[in-house]
Amino acid sequence: MAPTTREAQRAELHKTIWRIANDLRGSVDGWDFKSYVLGMLFYRFISENLTNYLNAGEAAANNTGFDYASLSDQQAEFAREVTVEEKGFFIRPSELFSNVRAQAAGDENLNETLESVFRNIEGSAVGTESEDDLKGLFDDLDVNSSKLGQSVAKRNEKLVKLLDAIGDLPLGNLEHNAIDLFGDAYEYLMQMYASQAGKSGGEYYTPQEVSEVLARIAVVGKTRVNKVYDPAAGSGSLLLKFAKVLGPGNVGGFFGQEINLTTYNLARINMFLHDINFEHFDIAHGDTLLEPAHRDEEPFQAIVSNPPFPRKLACWPLGCGCDVDASPGDVEAWTLAA
């Protein structure tokens, strides 16, 4: 039976993450480890999310025995066009997480299989409205990296362990879980690797409890907002708290910008994983100070942010060419640069 209390769910999640960490420790550094775990977690989620979506549609049409995961790839093609239109992506039955995992131990080319799966998922959106939302989502999950092992066999051995560990994680129904599972995994990994990934990678996270307080303050007296915005979006946790506070249907759109490419990918993954459809979010990659991407989307009803204060910021818009050290103790400097 899956744990139901917040503390029990958190303990189960951390236990699984530590097991994965122990399996991969010594070959993958902290920053890369985070990308592997969260990438595989995302892969499992979208596989199950898509399967549930298609099965529910068939059940509503009185086809109660339908199981998308058991179809052949050829049989499943009937659903490709409408699925991409509705969900933003398509996954063939043979490429679903559960089916790949079931064959993983005996797949001598597992690394190539996974690489092809990720390429096909992103490719399913090419030429559609969701193309930019899917592009590059799996870039940080390098299944051919020598960090996983010096030989293909060693790499695949690690990948099997990773698939099994993520597959054993009791995800349950994410909408009804007492914790934000993905966000909790992200936050925990940030704590584990703060000295490596946090400082050297410029990565900072906002604790979930703090994120919720900020979101509640921003929407005092409101039951719905049209758009929410975070100019330093990070993994998107601050933005997503509005969906928790007001309800997913009471936020018109989620907008943000993130300068770090890896974290930008995590923010988009986070949106998908929280079942925010591609048409309801727009996360941009780039420097918000120098190249703001959402001027045309203004005004926003709620703006929240936890800016990366320790970054060296160009003295913009003055254009003097100097650097302003925007540290937490020098808010005036950051304001000038902004």
C-alpha positions as CSV (number, residue, x, y, z in Angstrom):
1,M,0.0,0.0,0.0
2,A,1.4,3.4,-1.0
3,P,2.1,5.8,1.9
4,T,-0.5,8.5,2.3
5,T,0.8,11.0,4.8
6,R,3.2,13.8,3.9
7,E,6.0,12.4,6.1
8,A,5.6,8.8,4.8
9,Q,5.6,9.9,1.2
10,R,8.6,12.1,1.7
11,A,10.5,9.3,3.5
12,E,9.6,6.8,0.7
13,L,10.8,9.2,-2.0
14,H,14.1,9.9,-0.2
15,K,14.7,6.2,0.3
16,T,14.3,5.6,-3.4
17,I,16.5,8.5,-4.4
18,W,19.3,7.4,-2.0
19,R,19.1,3.9,-3.5
20,I,19.6,5.3,-7.0
21,A,22.4,7.6,-5.6
22,N,24.2,4.6,-4.2
23,D,23.9,2.7,-7.4
24,L,25.4,5.5,-9.5
25,R,27.7,7.1,-7.0
26,G,31.3,7.4,-8.1
27,S,30.5,7.5,-11.8
28,V,28.1,10.4,-12.1
29,D,28.6,13.7,-10.4
30,G,25.8,15.4,-8.5
31,W,24.6,17.7,-11.3
32,D,24.5,15.0,-13.9
33,F,22.8,12.6,-11.4
34,K,20.0,15.1,-10.9
35,S,19.4,15.2,-14.6
36,Y,19.3,11.4,-15.0
37,V,16.8,10.9,-12.1
38,L,14.5,13.8,-13.0
39,G,14.7,12.9,-16.7
40,M,13.6,9.3,-16.1
41,L,11.0,10.5,-13.7
42,F,9.6,12.7,-16.4
43,Y,9.7,9.8,-18.9
44,R,7.7,7.6,-16.6
45,F,5.2,10.3,-15.8
46,I,4.4,11.3,-19.4
47,S,4.1,7.6,-20.4
48,E,1.6,6.9,-17.7
49,N,-0.2,10.2,-18.2
50,L,-0.6,9.5,-21.9
51,T,-1.8,5.9,-21.3
52,N,-4.3,7.0,-18.8
53,Y,-5.6,9.8,-21.1
54,L,-6.1,7.4,-24.0
55,N,-7.6,4.6,-21.9
56,A,-10.0,7.1,-20.3
57,G,-11.1,8.3,-23.7
58,E,-11.8,4.8,-24.9
59,A,-13.6,3.9,-21.6
60,A,-15.9,6.9,-22.1
61,A,-16.8,5.4,-25.5
62,N,-17.7,2.1,-23.8
63,N,-14.5,0.4,-24.9
64,T,-13.8,-0.8,-21.4
65,G,-11.3,-3.5,-22.3
66,F,-9.0,-1.1,-24.2
67,D,-5.3,-0.8,-23.0
68,Y,-3.1,1.5,-25.0
69,A,0.1,-0.1,-23.6
70,S,-0.8,-3.5,-25.1
71,L,-1.4,-2.2,-28.7
72,S,1.1,-2.6,-31.5
73,D,2.8,0.6,-32.7
74,Q,0.9,0.2,-36.0
75,Q,-2.4,-0.1,-34.2
76,A,-1.7,3.0,-32.1
77,E,-1.1,5.3,-35.1
78,F,-4.8,6.1,-35.2
79,A,-4.3,8.2,-32.1
80,R,-1.2,10.2,-33.1
81,E,-2.7,13.3,-34.6
82,V,-5.4,14.0,-32.0
83,T,-3.0,13.1,-29.2
84,V,-0.4,15.6,-30.3
85,E,-3.1,18.2,-30.7
86,E,-4.4,17.6,-27.2
87,K,-1.3,16.6,-25.2
88,G,1.5,18.1,-27.3
89,F,3.4,14.8,-27.8
90,F,2.9,11.2,-28.8
91,I,4.6,8.0,-27.5
92,R,4.3,4.7,-29.3
93,P,3.2,1.7,-27.1
94,S,6.6,0.0,-27.5
95,E,8.3,3.1,-26.3
96,L,6.2,3.6,-23.1
97,F,8.3,3.6,-19.9
98,S,6.6,0.4,-18.6
99,N,7.3,-1.5,-21.9
100,V,10.9,-0.4,-22.2
101,R,11.5,-1.2,-18.6
102,A,10.1,-4.7,-19.0
103,Q,12.6,-5.5,-21.8
104,A,15.5,-3.5,-20.4
105,A,17.4,-6.2,-18.7
106,G,17.6,-8.3,-21.9
107,D,18.2,-5.3,-24.3
108,E,21.9,-5.3,-25.2
109,N,21.3,-1.9,-27.0
110,L,19.3,-0.3,-24.2
111,N,21.2,3.0,-24.5
112,E,20.3,3.2,-28.2
113,T,16.7,2.2,-27.5
114,L,16.3,5.0,-24.9
115,E,18.1,7.5,-27.2
116,S,15.6,6.6,-30.0
117,V,12.6,6.8,-27.6
118,F,13.6,10.3,-26.4
119,R,14.2,11.5,-29.9
120,N,10.9,10.2,-31.1
121,I,9.0,11.8,-28.3
122,E,10.5,15.2,-29.1
123,G,10.1,14.5,-32.8
124,S,6.4,13.9,-32.4
125,A,5.9,17.6,-31.8
126,V,7.9,18.9,-34.7
127,G,5.8,21.2,-36.9
128,T,3.1,21.6,-34.3
129,E,2.2,24.3,-31.7
130,S,4.0,22.3,-29.0
131,E,7.3,22.0,-30.8
132,D,9.2,24.6,-28.8
133,D,7.8,23.2,-25.5
134,L,9.2,19.7,-26.3
135,K,12.5,20.6,-28.0
136,G,15.5,19.6,-26.0
137,L,13.7,18.3,-23.0
138,F,15.9,15.2,-22.8
139,D,19.2,16.9,-23.8
140,D,20.7,16.5,-20.3
141,L,19.9,12.8,-20.1
142,D,22.9,11.4,-22.0
143,V,22.5,7.7,-22.1
144,N,25.7,7.3,-24.0
145,S,27.9,9.1,-21.5
146,S,31.1,7.4,-20.4
147,K,30.2,8.6,-16.9
148,L,27.7,5.8,-16.8
149,G,30.4,3.3,-17.6
150,Q,33.4,2.7,-19.9
151,S,31.6,0.1,-22.0
152,V,28.1,-0.2,-23.4
153,A,27.3,-3.1,-21.2
154,K,28.3,-1.2,-18.1
155,R,26.2,1.8,-19.1
156,N,23.2,-0.3,-19.8
157,E,23.6,-2.0,-16.4
158,K,23.3,1.4,-14.8
159,L,20.4,2.4,-17.0
160,V,18.5,-0.8,-16.0
161,K,19.0,0.1,-12.3
162,L,17.8,3.6,-13.0
163,L,14.7,2.4,-14.8
164,D,13.9,-0.1,-12.1
165,A,14.4,2.4,-9.3
166,I,12.2,5.0,-10.9
167,G,9.6,2.4,-11.9
168,D,9.4,1.2,-8.2
169,L,8.7,4.8,-7.0
170,P,5.1,4.9,-5.7
171,L,3.9,7.9,-7.8
172,G,0.2,7.2,-7.4
173,N,-2.1,9.9,-8.6
174,L,0.0,13.0,-8.6
175,E,-2.9,15.4,-8.4
176,H,-4.1,13.9,-5.2
177,N,-0.7,13.2,-3.5
178,A,-0.1,15.0,-0.3
179,I,3.2,16.3,-1.6
180,D,4.5,17.7,-4.9
181,L,6.5,14.6,-5.8
182,F,8.6,16.1,-8.5
183,G,9.2,19.3,-6.7
184,D,10.1,17.4,-3.5
185,A,12.6,15.3,-5.5
186,Y,14.1,18.4,-7.0
187,E,14.4,20.1,-3.7
188,Y,15.9,17.1,-2.0
189,L,18.5,16.7,-4.8
190,M,19.3,20.4,-4.4
191,Q,20.0,19.9,-0.8
192,M,22.1,16.8,-1.5
193,Y,24.3,18.5,-4.0
194,A,24.1,22.2,-3.0
195,S,27.9,22.5,-2.7
196,Q,28.4,21.2,-6.2
197,A,25.3,21.8,-8.4
198,G,24.0,24.8,-6.4
199,K,27.1,27.0,-6.2
200,S,29.1,26.0,-9.2
201,G,26.0,25.7,-11.4
202,G,24.4,28.9,-10.2
203,E,21.3,26.8,-9.1
204,Y,19.1,28.0,-6.3
205,Y,15.8,26.6,-5.3
206,T,12.9,28.0,-3.2
207,P,11.6,25.7,-0.5
208,Q,8.0,24.6,-1.2
209,E,6.7,26.1,2.0
210,V,8.2,29.5,1.1
211,S,6.9,29.2,-2.4
212,E,3.3,28.6,-1.2
213,V,3.5,31.6,1.2
214,L,4.6,33.9,-1.6
215,A,1.9,32.6,-3.9
216,R,-0.8,33.1,-1.2
217,I,0.4,36.7,-0.6
218,A,0.3,37.5,-4.3
219,V,-3.3,36.3,-4.7
220,V,-4.9,37.6,-1.5
221,G,-8.6,38.3,-2.2
222,K,-8.5,36.6,-5.6
223,T,-10.0,33.3,-6.7
224,R,-8.6,33.4,-10.2
225,V,-5.7,35.2,-12.0
226,N,-5.3,35.5,-15.8
227,K,-1.5,35.2,-15.9
228,V,1.4,34.6,-13.5
229,Y,5.0,35.4,-14.2
230,D,8.4,34.6,-12.8
231,P,11.4,36.4,-14.4
232,A,13.9,34.1,-12.8
233,A,11.8,30.9,-13.1
234,G,14.3,28.3,-12.0
235,S,12.6,24.9,-12.0
236,G,9.1,26.6,-12.1
237,S,8.2,25.7,-8.5
238,L,7.1,29.3,-7.6
239,L,4.8,29.5,-10.7
240,L,3.3,26.1,-10.0
241,K,2.3,27.0,-6.4
242,F,-0.4,29.2,-7.9
243,A,-2.1,26.1,-9.3
244,K,-1.9,24.6,-5.9
245,V,-3.3,27.6,-4.1
246,L,-6.0,28.6,-6.6
247,G,-6.6,25.3,-8.4
248,P,-5.2,24.5,-11.9
249,G,-8.3,25.8,-13.7
250,N,-8.1,29.2,-12.0
251,V,-4.7,30.2,-13.5
252,G,-5.0,31.4,-17.1
253,G,-1.3,30.9,-18.0
254,F,2.1,30.4,-16.6
255,F,5.0,32.5,-17.9
256,G,8.6,32.6,-17.0
257,Q,12.2,33.0,-18.2
258,E,15.3,31.1,-17.1
259,I,18.9,31.8,-18.1
260,N,20.4,28.4,-17.2
261,L,19.7,25.8,-20.0
262,T,19.5,22.8,-17.8
263,T,17.1,24.5,-15.3
264,Y,15.1,25.9,-18.2
265,N,14.5,22.3,-19.3
266,L,13.6,21.3,-15.8
267,A,11.0,24.1,-15.6
268,R,9.3,22.9,-18.8
269,I,9.4,19.3,-17.5
270,N,7.9,20.5,-14.3
271,M,5.0,22.0,-16.1
272,F,4.2,18.8,-18.0
273,L,4.6,16.7,-14.9
274,H,2.0,18.8,-13.1
275,D,-0.4,18.3,-16.0
276,I,-0.1,21.9,-17.2
277,N,-0.9,21.5,-20.9
278,F,1.6,23.0,-23.3
279,E,-0.9,25.7,-24.4
280,H,-1.1,27.0,-20.9
281,F,2.6,27.7,-20.2
282,D,5.4,29.7,-21.9
283,I,8.8,29.3,-20.4
284,A,11.6,31.1,-22.3
285,H,15.3,30.6,-22.2
286,G,17.5,33.6,-21.9
287,D,18.6,36.6,-19.8
288,T,15.5,38.4,-18.6
289,L,17.4,41.6,-17.9
290,L,19.0,41.9,-21.3
291,E,16.4,40.0,-23.5
292,P,13.0,39.9,-21.8
293,A,10.8,37.4,-23.7
294,H,7.3,38.3,-22.5
295,R,6.8,42.0,-23.0
296,D,3.9,41.3,-25.3
297,E,2.1,39.1,-22.6
298,E,1.8,42.0,-20.1
299,P,0.0,42.8,-17.9
300,F,0.4,39.9,-15.4
301,Q,-1.9,39.7,-12.4
302,A,0.8,38.1,-10.2
303,I,4.6,38.3,-10.4
304,V,6.8,36.4,-8.1
305,S,10.5,35.7,-8.1
306,N,13.5,34.5,-6.1
307,P,16.3,36.1,-8.2
308,P,19.8,34.7,-8.3
309,F,21.3,37.5,-6.3
310,P,24.9,36.3,-6.3
311,R,25.2,36.5,-10.1
312,K,27.4,39.2,-11.6
313,L,25.0,41.4,-13.6
314,A,25.9,43.9,-16.3
315,C,25.1,47.5,-15.4
316,W,22.1,47.5,-17.7
317,P,20.4,49.7,-19.0
318,L,23.1,52.2,-18.3
319,G,25.4,50.4,-20.7
320,C,28.6,51.4,-18.9
321,G,30.2,48.0,-19.3
322,C,30.9,47.5,-15.6
323,D,29.7,44.6,-13.4
324,V,27.4,45.0,-10.5
325,D,27.8,42.4,-7.8
326,A,24.1,41.9,-6.8
327,S,24.5,40.2,-3.5
328,P,21.7,39.8,-1.0
329,G,23.2,42.6,1.1
330,D,23.3,45.0,-1.9
331,V,19.7,45.1,-3.1
332,E,20.2,48.6,-4.4
333,A,22.8,47.3,-6.8
334,W,20.5,44.7,-8.2
335,T,17.7,47.2,-8.5
336,L,20.0,49.5,-10.5
337,A,21.0,46.6,-12.8
338,A,17.4,45.7,-13.3
